[in-house]
Amino acid sequence: MRLLLDTQVLLWAAKGTAPSKPQSLLEDTANDLFFSPVNLWEIELKKSKLNVDLKTFYQNLIRSGYQELTISSRHILALSSIPDLHNDPFDRMLLAQAFSERLTLLTADEMLIRYGNYLDCIIQFR
């Protein structure tokens, strides 16, 4: 499975504090794990609350085998295919990337599960 991690899941993965369901997906070597510059942007904007050194965080992602999914015009155009159910621009772009790249977005965000009626690219857990 090709998984794009939302920012919260990515932070849990980095700290080793992910709940058991996503942790098993993260540890499964058959899965390809992706992150987006959107994740890094969100972390940078919230860094005072998160206490994360972004450069070290990024280097650890690369060292751990995560693949960076760059943002393309195709992803931005895909936003028009996604209903406006959630006002978080970070989440909407992650959805657009997952949708257009045929990735599965791994999230703990209950707001994002509402997109499940429109998109089949979400794994949500509690």
N, C-alpha and C positions, 0 to 999 in steps of 0.2 A: 504494500500500500504506500502511496505517496502522500505524505502528511505535511501540511502547512500549519504551523503552530501559531495560535493567537498569542498575544504578548504575555498574558498571565501564565499560560501553559509554558511558554518559553522561559519565563522567570523561574517557575517551579522546577523545570528541568535543569536549569543552571544551578539551582540551589540543592537539587536532589530531594525536593519536598513535594513532588507531584503525588496526587492520590493514586491508588493502586491501578485503576483502569488505564489512565493515560500513561502511567509509568511502564506498564507492560507493553504498551504500543511503542513507547520510546526505546525500550530495551530490545525489541524484536529486530534483529539484524536484517530481516527481510523487508523492513520498512525503510523508505527513503525520507529523511527529515529535512524540511525546508524552513527557512525564515525569510522575512522580507525587510527591506529598508524601512518599511512602515513600522515594524516592531522597534527598530532602533530609534526612529524618530519619536515614537511615543515614549520610550524609556528616557530619551534625552529631555523631552518636555516635562517629564514627571520625576526627574532625577533627584530633586530635593526630598521627595517622599520615598523614593525607592532605594536610595543609597547604593547606587550601582555605578561603577566606573565603566563607562560605555566602551572605551577602547579595549580594556581587558575582557569585558563581556563578549565583544565581537571576536577577539582573538581566540577565546575559549570555544565559541561556537564553531569556528573554522577548524580548530584543532580537534574538536569532538566529531567532526565529519558532517556537520550540518551544511546544507547547500543554500547558497544565497539566491533567492528569486528576485531578479531585478524588476523594476516597474517599467512597463512599456505603455505605449499609446493604446495598444489593444486592451490592456487592463483598465485604463481610464474609460475607454469606449464601452467596456462591459458594464460599467456602473449604470448605464441606462437600461440594462436588462434586469437590474436588481430592484425590487420594490423598495420604496423609502419607508421602511418600518422602524429604522433605528438611526438616530442622528449622529452617531459616533463616526467621524470620517475615517478613523483608523480601521475600525471593524468593517466598514463598507468597502474599503480598498482591499482588505484581506479577503473578503468574500468575493470581490471581483477577480482577484488574482486566482483564488482557488477555483472559481467557476470557469474562468477562461483557460486555465492550465490543466483542468481535470485533476486537480488535487483535492484531497479531503482536508477541510479545515478542522483542526482539533481545538475545541474551545470549552471553557467552563462557564461562559457567559449565557445566562438564561435569555437575555434579549435576542441573541443570535439564533436560538432554537426556533424562534418564530419564522425564520426564513426557510425552515424545513419543508413547508408547504410549497415553496417555489423552487428550491434548489436541493439537489441531492448530494451536496458536497460538504455536509456538516456532520461531525461526530460531536455530540454534546454529552457531558456527564455531570453528575453532581458530586 
